[in-house]
Amino acid sequence: MRLYSYETGYKGSPNKKGWTREMTAEVVDLAPRYVASIENSGQHPSLQSFYELVTLLDVSVDQFFPKGFKVIYNS
């Protein structure tokens, strides 16, 4: 999961909202290196971190799942 290899316009420079990696990390209380590993290495963040990042950066969650991905609910 390349959370935001900032296909929304990043890679070390500010993303579409103007947030640098360091600013983003500070707001969501993560280490900048961890944010970089999410971005570049496909590190999987916790659900809480994922939620905070996509909310902060206004990124659509569906872009992180393959086309045709279906959620199956077990009852």
C-alpha angles and dihedrals in degrees: 000000000000094000096196113344065167094252072166085070114290141102099152095328123089116290125232091287092050095251117144119210090255093051091047092049093050094051095049093039097242131129113261089232090056091050088050091052090051089049100043109020102037093246109176112235123208115268089253093052091045091052093047093049098047090044094049094045095039092233121161111247094212092070089072095062126072119256111271092025110155128194114223116202120207114207 
